Amino acid sequence: MVLLLLAACGARVPVPATDLNHTPNSALLAMMTDETVTSSERIERILKEARPGNVAAVATLRHVLADRSQTAFILEYRASATFGLAPVENPYALPLDRGVERAMAAVALEAISSYRALPELLHALDDRDGLVAAHAARALLKLGCRSGISNLLASLERKAYESEIANRMLIESTGEDFGFDADIGMEAKARAATRWKTYWAKRSQDPTLLKGEGTPYVVGFDAIVDARIRTEVDIVGQFQFLFMEQSRKMLARLGDPALPFITEGLGRAKDKPTWRAGLAQALAGMGTAKSHAMLTELLGDPFPSVRSRSAEALVAVPGDVGRGALLRALKDVDPSVPLAALRAVGSSRREDAIPLLSGLKGPREVVEAAMVARFRVTRDKADRPAVVDLVEGGLSGARALALLALAEASFIELPDSATVDEGVRKAFLAAAAAAFGNC
């Protein structure tokens, strides 16, 4: 009774560890996915579960929400597994017209407002149907996670019904309105979408809660959620690449609440550098001060693959954090680390890195990468001939980077086969030279 009273007052209370249920209610799941009834009837059955505190329905709704377009796996209970869960291939690939039903599952989960749906809602941001992703974004905000806002902003550039729903959700969440409407014409829509993105770039740094934004998840609050997130951390260290990739993305979207779980995972992965490197990639996707601090610690990891992942992520961070990481990376004894840092210098166009690149000493591959990085930042005509020379005379890594740099500086697309097809490469170089001269 006390727990119910606290929940009614809006407080988050820890869920007893004995209340463990990862398995859907088979009868309820059969009703929600019944092929013998109309879609409207299935939707009605799904929304019947949309009531605050109906935590018992979460495990079933997670399965209704699931689709291969979001994630290649689902988690099933298995007593022998480390945390009682094992990833299995996702069997749910409903017809395209079932998107509304998945969206209504997200609506029901939003109404229930249980953290137990947190990992699955983060995966649902990748749903092939923008309506599902939009409702997942709003449900996540109620659970204290802003990751879906970027999806709503991207949806402003999609088809009318998706953009209208995204705009309405943005207005409801922020209290702002920038005049977006699906019928105001392409140029006016683009201007309104740009205003939304400009606003969010600043507002996202403000910790003040948005309308309807809940408290972020804290490790230890719910044993079921803890087990599911810990399992996804372990998936990052497993052999199935697609599973790994999707778990890394989920952890990155979860943000700072994922950090205690990643810290635990790094401990379990002490002798598994590939796993640790994958977790570094997840940290790289967060872009928070706390994740930067963890990546800075990983710059001292004994494994070069972990250091290079960390360096590449940190060097792209503006200011002292990125500059300090670059200084450390350039002194690393393993060439893969400075090479990763130099890639980040070029892709982020870090102008304050230029003095560090002039006269850089080291292995040939590092010197060539520094030359390309400098050109990617400055696009100086005086440096271009040397970069062109690397396309034919540089080491393999530098050749690929040089082609990319020339494409960027010329604002033309690099053909996929340019690195292996001499004819394609020569045609590209001619086109890049002409385009660069007109820039």
Buried (B, 14 or more C-beta within 10 A) or exposed (E): EEEEEEBEEEEBBEBEEEEBEBEBBEEBBEBBBEEEEEEEEBBEBBBBBBEEEBBBBBBBBBBBBBBBBBBBBBBBBBEEBEBBBBBEEBEBEBEEEBBBBBBBBBBBBBBBBBBBBBBBBBBBBBBBBBBBBBBBBBBBBBBBBBBBBBBBBBBBEBEEEBBBBBBBBBBEBBEEEBEBEBEEEEEEBEBBBEBBBEBBEEBEEEEEEBEEBBBBBBBEBBBBBBBBBBBBBBBBBBEBEEBBBBBBBBBBBBBEBBBBBBBBBBEBBEEBBBBBBBBBBBBBBBBEEEBBEBBBEBBEBEBBBBBBBBBBBBBBBEEEBBBBBBEBBBEBEEBBBBBBBBBBBBBBBBEBBBEBBEEBEBEEBBBBBBBBBBBBBBBEEEBBEBBBEBBEEBBEBBBBBBBBBBBBBBEBEBBEEBBEEEEBBEEBBEBBEEBBEEE
